[in-house]
Amino acid sequence: MTERILFLVFAVLAVAGGVGTITRKNVVHALILLVFTFINIAAIFFLTRAYFLAVVQILVYAGAIMVLFVFVLMFLNLRTFEQARQTH
């Protein structure tokens, strides 16, 4: 019974994090919510006794992919795009 309640809590939090990720205008806030979603998905894997998938979820997605996203954001320099959009 406790596992079912925890599963539902993590599932609702993962869906809320996913919705928050696609509705944020600030990209950094969206990335933080995406990491939050990945951690909740890893918790769901842990509850279903898929320990390897939980560890891979955290290491690969929440670690490596998010670092890649942050580097891409730094290279894009979004302030330049916002200023160009305002002048046209």
Secondary structure, 3 states (H helix, E strand, C coil): CHHHHHHHHHHHHHHHHHHHHHHCCCHHHHHHHHHHHHHHHHHHHHHCCCHHHHHHHHHHHHHHHHHHHHHHHHHHCHHHHHHHHHHC
